[in-house]
Amino acid sequence: MDSGGPSETTRAQSPDPSSHATNIYDIENGQDEWLDEEDDDDMDFEPATDESEAMEFFDPAEAEESEFHDADDGLSGVEIDFSANDDENVEEDETGLETGVTGTERPLNNSVPVGRIQVTHNQIMRLFGHAGLRDLFTNHRSGDSGNLSDDDDDSDNGYGNRRRRRGKASKGRYPAVPSEEGERLMAAGTFGESEHFEDKLRNRKRRLATRLMYRELGTSPYAPNRANKLAAQSLIPSSNADTIIHYNDRCYSGQFSDDGNFFFSCGKDFKVRMYDTSNPYEWKYYKTAIYPYGQWTITDASLSPDNRFLAYSSIRSVVCLAPTDPTLSADSPLFLDFSDMGQISRQDRFRGGHSNFGIWSIRFSGDGREVIAGTSNQSVYVYDIEAKRSILQIRGHNDDVNAVCFGDKSSPHILYSGSDDTLIKVWDRRSMGDSREAGVFMGHTEGLTYVDSKGDGRYVLSNGKDQTMKLWDLRKMMPTEKASKLDPGSYSTGFDYRFMAYTEAEYDPHPYDCSLVTFRGHRVLKTLIRCHFSPPASTDSRYVYSGSEDGSVYIYNMDATLAGRINVNKATHHSRPKEPEFYPHQYEIRNGRNLDAWKTCVRDASWHPDAPVIAATSWNGWGMSTGTCTTHTWNDGAEDDESEPKMGLRVNQILENDEDLYDRPRRNDRLSQTRSRLLSQVVRAADDDDGVVW
C-alpha cells in the first residue's frame, strides 16, 4: 500500500514475510523505489529471501535445487588456495606430496591441470556470513543464550543456536487467512462492530464524511451508538509522521497512560523521558528520570494506575521507582530490590553494586500496590511496594521470562508469563499450594518476546520469535497435567533471532497449538518486539498491532487480515544528517565494514486511548544507531497540514526545534560557509587544451 496516504481498512490478505518492502528507501536518485536489502550488507540480521545476494563462490539458486552438494561437482580440477600471508610455508613430505598451510595435498607431477583461485580472508568471512552457510556453523545447544543479553545485537559473533534442518515449506503449514475463528469473534461483537451494509457502487463505507452524513440525516442503517463506533474504528493513522522526536541512543519502549494524558519513552542511555499528552496533537516535555546503575539499557517501564509513579528496569535485579510530579526530582529514585525475599538486612540492601539477575519485563498491578517482573533466572517475582520486598517467586520456566502481565486490571490474582521456552503460563495466586501453573498456552515454536492482556480476564496476545503473533482464550488453555507430559523444546529449532534469518522452511506448525488466531506478516528479529490490543475507546478493540524489524507498525483485523501498515522507515528516512564525528562508534560493524545505511526497527508502538494517534518507538537512523519516537495520526489521506507546523516536524528529545536535524550547514561551520561562497561565484567558461568547454 502507499504509505503516503491513509492506511487501508479493507481486509486484504496478510502479506508474506518474504515479500516485504525492504528497509532502505532510495530518494537520492529521485525515485520512490526500495533498494534491495542486500545493499545494506547486514547479512547477520536480514531474513533470507529468494532474492538473496549473489555471493562469489556460492550460488543460492543451486542451493535451492539440491540440499547437499558433492565436493567434486563443479570443482574438479580447481584448488582454492587460502593465504593469510604473502610468504606461504610449503613443505614436501616423504611421499613426494606438496602440503600447504591449508592442509590439502596434491601430487607434484599431476597430469591433470589444476586451476588455483586466491581467496582472501575477507572473502572467506563474507562466505561464512551467507544466510545458508550460517545454519551449518551454528553449534550452540537449543535454548542456550550464553552470556549475551536478549537485546545484545552488537556481538561480532554472527552465529546463534543450532537449528534443525527442515524440508521445503508446504502450503498448509500456516493457518488459513482469513481465519474462521477470527471472523466469528468479529461477528460476535467482542472485538468491535461489523458492517452488514455496504454501498459497493460508491464504496462509501470507507469515508468518515459519509458516515457522519448518514448519522445526521438519520438514514444510517445502524443505531446512533453503533454508528459512532463504526466511525471511530475506521480511523487508522497514516504513515506520514506529524512529529519526529530524535534521540541520540536507541529507544526500547514507549507507552501512553491509560487516560492518555501521559507518555514515556525509554532509551539505551538509561533515561526515561516523560511527556504531557493531554492534547495528543501537541505534546509538552515533562521531565526525565535516570537509572543510576543500569546495565546495557532500560528494558521496560510501567506507570502506576494513578500516574503518580513510574517503575523502570534494567538488566539488574533492581527496579527504580520515580515520581512523575514535575516539582519532585527524579535524579534519586527509590530502589526496589526484587532479590530481597525478606532475608536481606537493611544495611545489605542494594547500593548500586552486585546484582543477582536481570529483569526483562515489569507491570504494575491494577491497585498500584504490587509490581510483577519477568527475570533472567527463569522466574516471575511479585514485589510488594509497602512491604519493600518480594513476596512471591515463581520458578516455573526453563529459560528467560521475557514478558509478564496481569490478566485483569481489577484483580491481582491471575498472572501471565511468556518465556524463551516457547510457553505462556497462567498463574492463579489463590491456588498455588503446589507451585504449579493453572494452565499453559502452547503453540509458539520459538521463544516469546511479549505478552499483552486485553484486560477482561479472558483474551491474551503474544509475539513470538517464530515470526507469528497469536491470540489466546483463557478458557481454551492446556491443562497442566497434559502440558507436563510434553517437551516444548522438541518443537523448536533453537532459532537465534538476534543474528539469524528466518524463512518459511524453518516453520512447522505446533501439533498442540491451542491459540485462536495466528497473525503473520511482521518480523520479530533483532530485539524483543512488542504487540498490543487496540484501545476500546478509540477503536472499539477492533485491531491488534505489532512493531516490526522492517521498520513498520502492522495493524491486523481479528481474522488475521491486514487492516493497515504504518511505514515508519519511509516517514523518517534521512530525517537527520549523518554525523560521523559525533557517532562513529555507534554504527554497526560487520565483517570489518560500517553498515551505516539508514535503517529502522520498530520495537514498540502505542495507540492513544481516546484519539486516532499512534506513537511508534524505534531503533532508527544511520546504522540504526539512534532512536526516534514518531507520532502518526489519521488525516484522511492528506499529504501535509494546511497550518503550522507542517508534517514531519523534527525535534530533539525535549521537543525543541534543532537546526542540526536538518541537512543544512551549521552556523559555526566555517568550511561549509567558505565552500558555499566559492560555489556561488560566477566562473567564466574557458577552453582547455583539448578544446573542450567546461
SVG drawing of the C-alpha trace seen along z (x, -y; Angstrom):
<svg xmlns="http://www.w3.org/2000/svg" viewBox="-33 -36 94 78">
<polyline fill="none" stroke="black" stroke-width="0.4" points="0.0,0.0 1.0,-3.6 2.4,-4.6 2.0,-8.3 -1.8,-8.0 -4.1,-6.7 -3.8,-3.1 -6.2,-0.8 -9.1,0.5 -10.1,3.2 -9.4,6.8 -6.6,7.7 -4.6,10.9 -1.9,10.9 1.4,10.4 4.2,13.0 7.2,12.0 9.5,12.9 7.8,10.3 8.1,7.3 9.0,3.9 12.6,3.6 14.1,1.4 16.2,-1.0 14.5,-3.8 16.2,-5.4 15.5,-9.1 18.9,-10.2 18.1,-9.2 14.7,-10.9 12.8,-7.6 10.4,-6.2 11.9,-2.8 13.1,-0.5 16.6,0.8 17.4,4.4 18.2,5.3 21.5,6.7 22.7,3.2 23.0,2.7 25.2,5.8 23.6,6.6 23.7,10.3 23.6,11.1 20.1,9.8 18.2,9.7 15.8,12.6 16.7,14.7 14.6,14.4 14.5,15.9 16.5,12.9 19.5,13.5 22.7,11.7 24.7,13.3 27.9,14.2 31.2,15.0 32.0,18.8 28.3,19.5 25.2,19.7 21.9,19.6 20.0,20.9 22.0,24.1 21.3,24.4 17.6,24.5 17.8,27.3 19.8,29.6 20.1,29.8 23.6,31.2 26.4,30.8 29.1,33.2 32.5,31.8 33.5,32.8 30.5,31.2 31.7,28.1 35.0,28.0 37.1,30.8 40.5,29.6 40.2,26.4 42.1,25.8 41.1,23.0 44.2,21.6 43.7,19.6 46.7,17.5 47.0,15.4 50.5,14.1 52.4,13.4 55.1,15.9 53.3,19.2 55.1,22.1 55.1,25.1 56.7,28.4 57.3,31.6 56.7,34.9 58.4,38.2 55.9,39.4 56.6,36.5 53.3,34.7 53.3,31.0 51.5,29.7 50.3,26.1 49.1,24.3 45.5,25.3 46.4,29.0 45.3,30.1 47.6,32.3 48.2,32.9 50.8,34.8 53.7,32.8 53.6,34.4 49.9,34.4 48.9,34.7 45.5,33.0 45.8,29.2 45.0,27.6 43.4,24.1 44.3,22.0 42.0,19.4 43.4,17.0 40.8,16.4 41.3,13.5 40.4,13.6 37.5,11.1 36.0,13.2 36.0,16.2 34.3,14.2 31.7,13.0 31.1,16.6 30.6,17.7 28.2,14.8 25.8,16.0 22.4,17.0 22.7,20.5 26.1,21.3 25.3,19.7 23.0,22.5 25.8,25.0 28.1,23.3 25.7,22.7 26.9,25.0 25.2,23.9 22.6,26.1 19.0,25.1 17.9,22.6 21.4,21.6 21.8,17.9 25.3,17.8 26.4,14.5 24.7,12.3 21.6,10.4 18.4,10.8 18.9,7.4 22.7,7.6 22.9,7.3 26.3,5.8 28.3,9.0 30.8,9.8 29.8,13.5 27.4,13.8 26.2,17.3 23.4,18.3 22.0,21.5 21.9,24.8 18.9,25.2 17.1,28.4 17.0,28.7 13.6,28.9 12.2,29.5 10.6,27.0 7.6,25.2 4.2,26.6 1.1,24.5 -0.7,26.0 1.8,25.1 0.4,21.7 -3.2,21.2 -5.6,20.0 -6.2,16.3 -8.8,15.0 -9.2,17.0 -12.6,18.6 -12.3,18.3 -11.3,14.6 -14.4,14.0 -16.6,15.4 -15.1,13.2 -15.6,10.1 -19.2,11.1 -19.9,11.7 -19.1,8.0 -16.3,9.0 -13.8,7.1 -15.6,4.1 -18.6,3.7 -19.0,5.3 -20.8,3.7 -23.7,5.5 -24.5,2.8 -22.2,1.5 -22.7,-0.8 -20.5,1.3 -21.2,-1.0 -19.6,-4.1 -17.7,-2.3 -18.9,-4.8 -18.3,-2.9 -14.7,-4.0 -15.4,-7.7 -15.8,-9.3 -17.8,-12.2 -20.4,-9.8 -20.8,-8.1 -21.4,-11.4 -23.8,-12.5 -25.9,-9.3 -25.9,-9.7 -27.0,-13.3 -29.7,-12.7 -31.0,-9.7 -30.6,-7.4 -27.9,-5.2 -28.8,-1.5 -27.4,-1.4 -28.3,-2.9 -26.5,-6.1 -24.3,-4.5 -23.2,-1.7 -22.7,-4.2 -20.3,-6.2 -18.3,-3.0 -18.1,-2.1 -16.9,-5.6 -14.3,-5.6 -12.8,-2.2 -12.2,-3.1 -9.8,-5.9 -6.5,-4.2 -3.4,-6.5 -1.4,-7.0 2.3,-6.6 3.0,-10.3 4.6,-11.4 3.3,-14.5 6.3,-14.8 9.7,-13.0 11.4,-13.1 15.1,-12.3 17.2,-10.6 20.9,-10.1 20.5,-6.5 18.2,-3.7 14.6,-3.7 13.4,-0.5 9.8,-1.2 7.2,-3.9 3.6,-3.9 0.6,-6.2 -1.0,-6.1 -4.5,-4.6 -6.1,-8.0 -3.9,-9.3 -2.6,-12.3 1.0,-10.9 3.6,-9.3 7.0,-7.9 9.9,-6.6 12.9,-4.5 16.3,-4.8 19.6,-3.0 21.1,-6.0 19.3,-4.8 16.9,-7.7 13.1,-7.8 11.6,-10.9 8.1,-11.9 5.7,-14.0 2.4,-15.7 -0.1,-14.4 -3.3,-15.7 -3.6,-17.2 -2.4,-14.2 -1.7,-16.5 0.6,-18.9 3.0,-17.2 4.9,-19.0 8.1,-17.9 7.6,-16.9 10.7,-15.6 13.4,-12.9 14.1,-10.0 17.5,-8.3 18.6,-4.7 21.8,-5.3 23.4,-1.8 21.9,-0.4 23.3,2.4 23.1,2.3 19.8,0.5 16.4,-0.2 14.5,2.9 11.0,1.9 8.8,-0.6 5.3,-0.7 3.2,-3.6 1.1,-3.3 -2.7,-3.4 -2.9,-6.9 0.0,-8.2 1.9,-9.2 4.9,-6.8 6.9,-5.3 8.7,-2.0 11.6,-1.2 14.1,1.7 17.4,2.7 19.3,6.0 19.6,5.9 17.5,7.3 16.6,3.7 13.6,1.7 13.7,-2.1 10.6,-3.9 10.5,-7.7 7.7,-10.2 6.1,-11.8 5.4,-15.1 7.4,-17.7 8.1,-19.5 9.9,-16.5 13.3,-15.4 13.8,-12.0 17.6,-12.0 17.5,-9.8 14.8,-7.2 13.7,-4.6 15.3,-1.2 13.1,1.9 15.4,4.9 13.4,7.9 16.1,10.3 15.1,9.3 12.7,12.0 12.8,10.6 16.1,12.2 18.4,9.3 19.2,6.8 18.6,3.1 22.3,2.3 22.9,5.1 20.3,4.0 21.2,2.8 23.5,-0.2 24.4,0.0 26.8,2.9 26.2,6.6 23.0,7.8 21.6,11.3 19.7,11.4 18.3,9.2 14.7,8.0 13.2,8.0 9.6,7.0 7.6,5.3 4.0,4.4 2.0,2.5 -1.0,4.2 -4.4,2.7 -4.4,1.3 -0.9,0.0 0.4,1.9 2.5,4.5 4.9,4.8 5.4,8.1 8.7,8.9 9.9,11.4 13.6,12.2 16.7,13.9 16.8,16.6 13.7,18.3 11.4,16.8 8.5,14.5 8.6,12.1 5.9,10.2 7.1,7.2 5.0,5.5 5.8,1.8 4.5,1.2 6.5,4.2 9.5,3.2 10.4,6.7 9.4,9.5 6.5,11.6 6.5,14.3 8.9,16.0 7.6,18.4 10.2,20.8 8.1,22.0 10.1,21.8 13.1,23.3 14.5,20.2 14.4,16.4 11.0,14.9 10.7,12.1 7.2,10.9 4.7,10.7 1.3,9.1 -1.8,9.3 -4.9,10.9 -7.3,8.4 -6.7,4.8 -9.3,5.2 -7.7,8.2 -4.1,9.1 -4.6,12.9 -4.2,14.0 -0.7,13.6 0.7,14.4 4.3,15.1 6.0,15.7 9.4,17.3 12.1,18.3 11.0,21.9 8.1,21.1 5.4,21.3 2.9,18.9 1.9,20.0 -1.1,18.9 -0.8,18.5 -3.6,18.2 -2.1,16.9 -5.2,18.2 -4.3,21.9 -0.5,22.2 0.0,24.5 1.8,27.0 3.7,24.1 2.2,25.3 0.6,23.2 -3.1,23.2 -2.7,23.8 -0.4,23.4 -0.8,21.7 1.2,23.9 1.5,23.1 4.6,20.9 7.6,22.9 10.2,20.3 10.6,18.0 8.2,15.3 9.0,11.6 5.9,10.0 2.6,10.8 -0.4,8.4 -3.7,8.9 -7.0,7.4 -7.8,6.6 -11.0,8.6 -9.5,11.7 -10.1,13.8 -8.1,12.8 -4.3,12.7 -2.0,11.6 1.6,12.8 4.5,12.1 6.9,15.0 10.3,15.4 8.7,17.8 7.5,14.6 3.9,15.0 1.5,13.2 -1.2,15.3 -4.5,14.7 -5.4,16.9 -8.6,17.6 -8.2,18.4 -11.0,20.9 -9.0,23.0 -5.7,23.2 -4.0,26.6 -4.3,28.3 -1.1,28.6 -1.3,32.4 -1.2,32.6 1.4,29.9 3.8,31.6 4.0,34.7 5.2,32.7 8.6,31.4 8.3,27.9 11.9,27.9 11.3,30.8 9.1,28.5 11.7,25.6 14.6,25.1 16.7,23.1 16.5,20.1 18.5,17.1 16.5,14.1 19.3,11.6 21.6,12.8 19.8,15.4 17.4,15.2 14.1,17.0 12.5,18.5 9.2,20.3 11.2,23.6 12.1,23.2 8.5,23.2 6.4,26.2 3.0,25.9 2.9,26.9 0.9,30.1 -0.7,28.9 -1.4,25.3 -4.3,24.1 -4.4,20.5 -7.5,18.9 -5.9,16.8 -2.4,16.6 -1.2,13.3 1.8,13.2 3.5,10.7 5.6,8.6 9.2,9.5 10.2,10.4 14.0,10.1 17.0,8.4 15.1,7.4 12.1,8.2 9.4,6.6 6.1,5.8 2.4,6.3 -0.8,4.8 -4.6,4.8 -6.0,1.6 -7.8,-0.5 -11.6,-0.2 -12.5,-3.9 -10.7,-5.0 -11.0,-1.7 -13.6,0.4 -10.9,3.1 -11.2,3.8 -7.5,4.5 -4.2,5.9 -0.9,4.4 2.8,5.0 6.1,3.4 8.4,5.0 12.1,5.3 11.4,4.0 10.5,0.5 6.7,0.6 3.8,1.0 1.4,3.8 -2.3,3.5 -4.4,6.6 -8.1,7.3 -9.1,10.1 -9.4,12.5 -5.6,12.2 -6.1,9.9 -4.0,6.8 -6.0,3.7 -3.2,1.1 0.5,0.5 2.4,-2.5 5.7,-2.8 7.9,-4.5 11.1,-3.9 9.8,-5.8 8.4,-8.6 11.7,-9.2 14.1,-8.4 17.2,-10.7 15.4,-12.9 18.7,-13.7 22.1,-14.2 24.9,-11.7 27.4,-12.9 30.3,-10.6 32.3,-13.0 29.7,-12.6 28.6,-9.0 31.5,-7.0 31.2,-4.3 27.5,-3.8 27.3,-2.5 27.0,1.3 30.2,3.0 30.1,6.4 32.9,8.1 35.1,5.1 32.7,2.7 30.4,-0.1 26.8,0.7 25.8,-2.9 22.8,-3.0 19.6,-4.4 17.5,-1.6 14.6,-1.3 13.3,1.3 10.0,0.5 10.4,2.1 7.2,0.8 4.0,-1.2 1.2,-2.7 -2.3,-3.7 -3.8,-6.7 -6.8,-5.6 -9.1,-8.4 -7.7,-9.7 -6.6,-8.2 -2.9,-8.6 -0.1,-6.0 3.3,-6.7 6.0,-4.4 9.2,-3.9 12.1,-2.7 15.8,-2.0 16.2,-4.4 18.9,-6.2 22.2,-5.7 23.4,-2.2 20.3,-2.0 22.4,-3.6 20.0,-6.2 16.3,-6.3 13.1,-8.0 9.6,-8.4 7.2,-9.3 3.5,-10.3 1.1,-9.2 -2.5,-10.5 -5.5,-9.8 -5.6,-12.5 -7.9,-11.1 -5.2,-10.9 -3.8,-14.4 -0.1,-14.7 0.6,-17.7 -1.1,-20.0 -2.5,-23.3 -1.4,-25.1 1.8,-25.2 3.7,-23.1 3.9,-21.0 4.0,-17.2 7.4,-15.7 8.5,-18.3 11.9,-17.3 12.6,-18.0 15.0,-16.8 14.3,-14.7 12.9,-17.6 10.7,-18.7 12.8,-21.7 13.5,-22.6 17.1,-21.7 18.6,-23.0 21.2,-20.2 18.5,-17.8 18.2,-19.2 20.6,-18.9 22.0,-22.4 25.4,-24.0 25.6,-24.9 26.3,-28.5 29.7,-27.8 30.8,-25.5 33.4,-27.8 34.3,-25.2 30.7,-24.9 30.3,-28.6 33.6,-29.1 32.6,-26.3 29.1,-27.9 30.7,-31.3 33.0,-29.6 30.2,-27.8 28.1,-30.9 30.8,-32.8 30.3,-33.1 33.1,-31.4 33.8,-32.3 33.9,-29.3 37.2,-28.6 38.7,-26.2 41.2,-23.7 44.0,-22.2 41.7,-19.6 39.2,-22.2 36.5,-21.0 34.4,-23.7 33.6,-23.1"/>
</svg>
